Amino acid sequence: MNAELVAGSTVEKIINTALLMVQKRGFSGFSFRDVATEIGIKTASIHYHFPTKPDLARAVLSEVRGGFEQELRRIDIELPDTKDKLAAFVRIFDETFGDGDRLCPFCMVACAQDGVPDYVKFEVQAFWSAGERWVAERIVEGQRTGIFDATLSPNLSGRVLVSMLEGAMVTARAFDDRQRLENAAQWFMATIETNQ
């Protein structure tokens, strides 16, 4: 859920720079001028591609969501073990956390929800819904093979894991303690496993 600054087109540089600023400062914590200064262009160049800040936010979130969904497909193809798949899902959030200085961009934009239009809120909800659905499908897989508790609600489990990871990132950053993110993931995995 994050992108490093790379050489590329002006649009790529704008999106990657805005992404890092959203993750570190929040939606309201940066301006077009900040992005322009960071990459050495005029603010008019940003407005040419993204007329408003919400337009830029939508582009950033759409780009990240596309990469996230692609990563989930890769995990499904490359990892046959259901527990390994869920561990890889958790790693996405852990990698997003970086050195403890970044949060999920969807979480950061959601915190400013009153100031963003519906088309930006859609991206936030679509991201979380995709993650929740994917986790629910993995819970069903694990229930079929008997490794996960058969009484679990897959949909509720998906919502809980995504919510836990988002919240754990926030508290881990607040306490400067990555272990809080790791503990949340460990607790979830221990909770869903069947008692044998």
Secondary structure by P-SEA (a helix, b strand, c coil): cccccccccaaaaaaaaaaaaaaccccccccaaaaaaaacccaaaaaaccccaaaaaaaaaaaaaaaaaaaaaaaaaccccaaaaaaaaaaaaaaaacccccccaaaaaaaacccccaaaaaaaaaaaaaaaaaaaaaaaaaaaaccccccccaaaaaaaaaaaaaaaaaaaaaaccaaaaaaaaaaaaaaacccc
